[in-house]
């Protein structure tokens, strides 16, 4: 069976299943539909590697779309379970109808054009068909208060297009329903200026393209920055955006400065998506927890996490520029600056400065005044987390390198032991803050 024929069959199967679930959503109870979706998900995983079901699952060995599909529907249904059913029905139809239509129309060759995305090339015809069908789905499925709200519809369509075009290995079968479900969850519970959010999504496109063009971030790193920019600028607001922006801009500037001064040749300075994740994952987690709990402690954790990764980055980039030698924690002697687990005077000073600057400015932006006792605790917690990162780099990173997963050849977009060390080191910032707050 050719790849194209297999892909068409798989899309037709997904279209049929989606329409069946959509019709069932009108006639069965919510809990019954949940059990049916759970059963379908289990069936997909149990039959995935059986040759008898090859026609159902396989198009290429690299595609996991038939696993993403049921998990995406199930996740979307769980996220929207307590919300009006039309939200789930809309996200389901976009996944089943719009995505399939985009694939079929995208095969037209005459007059078609192609756009390079993160992993694949998307056709202009396909994107147009996807957008038009999504508009019709939202218009007829959503209530008039939403379907007649032009800024809301435009924002929803643009968000749906982003979720589809950024996919790889069939992940749009997960990103579309889950991304739309999270979008509906937020817009249902919170009031937003939809025109403002739409403007942010559009304005971030050239900004993140320049990050890729000037070798600051890789292609996927730039897309992740795009999503983070929308989240912090549009959903969370200026107090949450400022610390992240301060960290990112200073880190990029110091990285470029180090590259220029040390003459690193053609070695890329672009940070990939995993490096972005390693630096921001705990801050995003704290911000999401605050979104649902409104507990002020998560603001302080957020500040501590951003201050910690800022301290680590400043130390890593500035230390080797001002110190020729550093003290290796692993070898317990002075070595050439820049090694994993190395500490130096100027690197430590840079770390403490970065932590303090971020902690002080962030606290003021959030609360409108400086509480120096808390700022001091946040700064010291971030600085100590930076030291833990150095310890882990000295004693753990090489051991992680010996794992079979990391012995295999990797691409520039793969996770590295250093990324894991950064995540483990920065997460200790909130532990230090809790301990120091209890002591003092």
C-alpha positions in Angstrom: 0.0 0.0 0.0 1.4 3.4 -0.9 1.9 6.1 1.7 -0.7 8.4 0.1 -3.4 5.7 -0.1 -2.8 4.7 3.5 -3.0 8.3 4.6 -6.4 8.8 2.8 -7.8 5.6 4.4 -6.6 6.7 7.9 -8.2 10.2 7.4 -11.4 8.6 6.3 -11.5 6.4 9.4 -10.8 9.3 11.6 -13.5 11.4 9.9 -16.0 8.5 10.4 -15.1 7.9 14.0 -15.3 11.6 14.8 -18.8 12.0 13.2 -20.0 8.9 15.1 -18.8 10.3 18.4 -20.4 13.7 17.5 -23.8 12.1 16.8 -23.5 10.0 20.0 -22.9 13.1 22.0 -26.5 14.1 21.3 -28.1 10.9 22.3 -26.2 9.3 25.2 -25.4 10.5 28.7 -22.1 12.2 29.3 -20.7 9.4 31.5 -21.7 6.8 28.9 -19.9 8.7 26.1 -16.9 8.9 28.4 -16.8 5.1 28.8 -17.1 4.7 25.0 -14.2 7.0 24.3 -12.2 5.2 27.0 -12.9 1.9 25.3 -11.9 3.2 21.9 -8.7 4.6 23.3 -7.8 1.3 24.9 -8.6 -0.5 21.6 -6.3 1.8 19.7 -3.4 1.1 22.0 -4.0 -2.6 22.2 -4.1 -3.1 18.5 -1.4 -0.6 17.4 1.3 -3.2 16.9 -0.9 -6.0 15.4 -0.5 -6.6 11.7 -4.2 -7.4 11.3 -4.9 -3.7 12.2 -2.1 -2.3 10.1 -4.6 -0.7 7.7 -6.2 1.1 10.7 -3.0 2.5 12.2 0.0 2.7 9.9 0.9 5.2 7.2 4.6 5.5 8.1 6.7 4.1 11.0 7.2 7.7 12.2 3.6 8.6 12.5 1.8 8.1 15.8 -1.4 9.8 14.7 -3.7 6.9 15.4 -2.5 7.0 19.0 -2.7 10.8 19.3 -6.2 10.7 17.9 -8.1 8.8 20.7 -5.9 10.4 23.4 -6.6 13.8 22.0 -10.4 13.2 22.0 -10.3 11.7 25.5 -8.3 14.6 26.9 -10.5 17.1 25.3 -13.6 15.5 26.7 -12.2 15.3 30.2 -11.1 19.0 30.1 -14.5 20.1 28.9 -16.6 17.6 30.9 -18.2 20.1 33.1 -18.7 22.7 30.4 -21.5 23.0 27.8 -21.3 20.1 25.3 -21.0 22.4 22.3 -17.4 23.2 23.2 -16.4 19.5 22.9 -18.5 19.1 19.8 -16.7 22.0 18.2 -13.2 20.8 19.0 -14.2 17.3 17.9 -15.5 18.4 14.5 -12.4 20.6 13.8 -10.2 17.6 14.5 -12.4 15.1 12.4 -13.8 17.3 9.6 -11.5 20.3 9.2 -8.2 18.3 9.5 -9.4 15.7 7.1 -10.6 18.3 4.6 -7.2 20.1 4.9 -5.5 16.9 3.9 -7.7 16.1 1.0 -7.8 19.6 -0.5 -4.1 20.0 0.2 -3.3 17.3 -2.3 -4.4 19.5 -5.2 -1.3 20.4 -7.1 -2.4 23.0 -9.7 -1.9 26.6 -8.4 -1.1 25.3 -4.9 1.6 26.8 -2.7 3.5 25.5 0.3 4.6 26.9 3.6 7.4 25.4 5.7 6.4 24.9 9.3 8.2 23.2 12.2 8.4 19.8 10.7 6.3 19.6 7.5 5.2 21.7 4.6 1.6 22.8 4.7 -0.3 23.7 1.6 -2.1 27.0 1.1 -5.2 25.2 -0.2 -5.2 22.9 2.8 -4.9 25.8 5.3 -7.7 27.7 3.5 -10.0 24.7 3.6 -9.2 24.0 7.2 -9.9 27.6 8.2 -13.1 27.9 6.2 -14.5 24.6 7.6 -13.5 25.6 11.2 -15.4 28.9 10.7 -18.5 27.0 9.7 -18.2 24.6 12.6 -17.8 27.4 15.2 -20.6 29.4 13.6 -23.1 26.6 13.7 -22.0 24.7 16.9 -21.4 27.6 19.3 -24.2 29.7 20.7 -25.0 33.1 19.2 -23.2 35.0 22.0 -20.0 33.5 20.7 -20.6 32.7 17.0 -21.6 36.3 16.3 -18.7 37.7 18.3 -16.3 38.4 15.3 -13.1 38.9 17.4 -13.8 35.7 19.3 -14.3 33.7 16.1 -11.3 35.2 14.4 -9.1 34.4 17.5 -10.5 30.8 17.7 -9.9 30.1 14.0 -6.3 31.5 14.2 -5.6 29.4 17.3 -7.0 26.3 15.6 -4.7 27.0 12.5 -1.7 27.4 14.7 -2.4 24.1 16.5 -2.7 22.3 13.1 0.3 23.8 11.3 2.7 23.3 14.2 2.2 19.5 14.3 4.6 16.7 13.6 4.3 12.9 13.4 0.5 13.1 13.6 0.5 15.2 16.8 -2.2 17.5 15.4 -4.6 14.7 16.4 -3.7 15.6 19.9 -2.8 19.3 19.7 -6.0 20.4 17.9 -8.6 18.9 20.4 -6.6 19.6 23.5 -5.5 23.1 22.5 -9.0 24.1 21.6 -10.3 22.5 24.8 -7.9 24.6 26.9 -8.8 27.7 24.9 -12.5 27.1 25.5 -11.9 26.4 29.2 -10.1 29.7 29.7 -12.5 31.8 27.7 -15.5 30.3 29.4 -14.3 31.1 32.9 -12.4 34.4 32.3 -13.2 37.6 30.5 -10.7 38.5 27.7 -10.3 41.2 25.1 -10.5 38.9 22.1 -9.3 41.6 19.7 -6.3 42.2 21.9 -5.5 38.5 22.0 -5.9 38.2 18.2 -3.5 41.2 17.7 -0.9 39.6 20.0 -1.0 36.3 18.1 -0.5 38.2 14.8 2.2 40.5 16.2 4.2 37.7 17.7 4.7 36.0 14.3 7.3 38.4 12.9 8.9 38.8 16.3 9.5 35.0 16.7 10.5 34.7 13.0 13.3 37.2 13.8 14.4 35.1 16.7 14.9 32.2 14.3 16.4 34.4 11.6 19.0 35.9 13.8 20.0 32.5 15.3 18.7 33.2 18.8 16.3 30.3 18.8 15.9 27.3 16.6 12.8 26.9 14.5 11.0 24.8 17.2 12.4 27.0 19.9 11.0 30.0 18.2 7.5 28.4 17.9 7.6 27.5 21.6 8.6 31.1 22.4 5.6 32.2 20.3 3.2 30.1 22.5 4.9 31.3 25.7 4.7 34.9 24.5 1.0 34.6 23.8 0.4 32.9 27.2 2.3 35.4 29.3 1.4 38.6 27.3 -2.2 37.7 26.4 -3.4 35.4 29.1 -1.4 36.3 32.2 -0.5 40.0 31.6 2.5 42.3 32.2 3.5 41.3 35.7 4.0 37.7 34.5 5.6 38.7 31.2 8.2 41.1 32.6 10.3 38.6 34.5 10.3 36.1 31.7 11.1 38.9 29.2 14.0 40.2 31.4 15.4 36.7 31.7 15.2 36.0 27.9 16.5 39.3 26.7 19.5 39.4 29.0 20.3 35.7 28.4 20.2 36.2 24.7 22.4 39.3 24.9 25.0 37.7 27.2 25.1 34.5 25.0 25.7 36.6 21.9 28.3 38.7 23.7 30.2 35.6 24.9 30.1 34.1 21.4 31.5 37.3 19.9 34.3 37.8 22.5 35.4 34.2 22.6 35.2 33.8 18.8 33.3 30.5 18.9 33.5 30.2 15.1 30.5 28.7 13.3 29.1 27.0 16.4 25.4 27.9 16.7 24.2 30.0 19.7 20.6 29.2 19.0 18.7 27.7 21.9 16.4 24.8 21.0 12.9 24.0 22.3 14.2 21.7 25.0 16.5 24.4 26.4 13.5 26.8 26.4 11.4 24.1 28.2 14.2 23.5 30.8 14.4 27.2 31.6 10.7 28.0 31.8 8.8 24.8 32.8 8.6 25.5 36.5 7.7 29.1 36.0 4.8 28.1 33.7 3.7 25.5 36.2 3.6 28.1 39.0 1.6 30.6 36.9 -0.9 27.9 35.9 -1.4 26.9 39.6 -2.0 30.5 40.5 -4.5 30.8 37.6 -6.6 28.0 39.3 -5.9 28.7 43.0 -5.2 32.4 43.2 -2.8 31.5 46.0 -0.1 34.3 46.4 2.5 31.7 47.2 2.6 30.7 43.5 3.6 34.2 42.6 6.6 34.0 44.9 7.5 30.5 43.5 7.2 31.9 40.0 9.6 34.8 40.9 12.0 32.3 42.5 12.0 30.0 39.5 12.7 32.8 37.0 15.3 34.3 39.2 17.0 30.9 39.5 17.3 30.3 35.7 18.4 33.9 35.3 21.2 33.4 37.9 22.3 30.2 36.2 22.4 31.7 32.8 24.2 34.9 33.9 26.8 32.8 35.7 27.3 30.5 32.7 27.7 33.3 30.2 29.5 36.0 32.2 31.7 33.9 34.4 33.9 32.4 31.6 34.3 35.9 30.1 35.8 37.5 33.3 37.5 34.5 34.8 40.1 32.4 33.0 40.0 29.8 35.6 37.3 28.3 37.8 37.0 25.8 40.7 35.8 22.4 39.6 33.5 20.9 42.2 34.0 17.4 40.6 37.8 17.6 40.6 38.1 19.9 43.6 40.8 22.0 41.9 41.0 25.0 39.6 40.5 24.3 35.9 39.8 26.2 32.7 36.6 28.3 33.0 33.5 27.0 31.4 33.4 23.4 32.5 30.3 21.7 33.9 30.2 22.1 37.7 32.7 25.0 37.7 32.3 28.0 40.0 34.2 31.3 39.8 34.1 34.6 41.6 32.6 36.7 38.8 30.3 33.8 37.8 28.9 33.7 41.4 28.7 37.5 41.5 26.8 37.5 38.2 24.4 34.8 39.5 23.7 36.7 42.7 23.2 39.9 40.7 20.8 38.3 38.2 18.8 36.7 41.0 18.5 39.9 42.9 17.6 42.0 39.9 14.8 39.7 38.8 13.5 39.1 42.3 13.4 42.9 43.1 11.9 44.1 39.9 9.4 41.2 39.7 8.2 41.7 43.3 7.6 45.4 42.6 5.7 44.7 39.4 3.5 42.2 41.2 2.9 44.0 44.4 3.7 47.7 43.8 6.3 48.0 46.5 9.6 46.5 47.7 9.5 44.1 50.6 13.2 43.6 51.0 13.0 40.7 53.5 11.1 38.6 51.0 13.2 39.8 48.1 16.3 38.8 49.9 14.9 35.3 50.6 13.9 35.0 46.9 17.3 36.1 45.7 19.2 33.8 48.1 16.9 30.9 47.2 17.5 31.4 43.4 21.3 31.7 44.0 21.4 28.5 46.0 19.4 26.8 43.3 22.1 27.9 40.9 24.7 26.3 43.1 22.7 23.1 43.1 22.7 23.2 39.4 26.5 23.4 39.5 26.7 20.4 41.8 24.4 18.4 39.6 26.5 19.4 36.6 29.6 18.2 38.3 28.5 14.9 39.7 25.4 13.8 37.8 25.5 15.1 34.2 28.3 12.7 33.1 26.3 9.8 34.6 23.2 10.8 32.7 25.3 10.9 29.5 26.1 7.2 30.0 22.4 6.2 29.8 21.5 4.3 26.6 19.0 7.0 25.6 21.7 9.6 25.3 24.3 7.3 23.7 22.2 7.3 20.5 22.9 10.0 17.9 20.7 13.1 18.6 19.6 16.1 16.6 19.9 19.7 17.7 16.3 19.6 18.9 16.9 16.7 21.3 16.8 16.9 25.0 20.3 16.7 26.6 21.6 15.8 30.1 22.3 19.5 30.7 18.6 20.3 30.1 17.6 17.7 32.8 20.2 19.1 35.1 18.8 22.6 34.6 15.3 21.5 35.4 16.4 19.6 38.5 18.5 22.5 39.7 16.0 25.3 39.2 13.1 23.3 40.8 15.0 23.5 44.2 14.5 27.3 44.3 11.0 26.9 45.8 12.4 24.4 48.3 15.0 26.8 49.5 12.5 29.6 49.7 10.2 27.5 51.9 13.0 26.4 54.2 14.5 30.0 54.5 11.0 31.4 55.1 10.4 28.9 57.9 13.8 29.6 59.5 13.7 33.4 59.3 
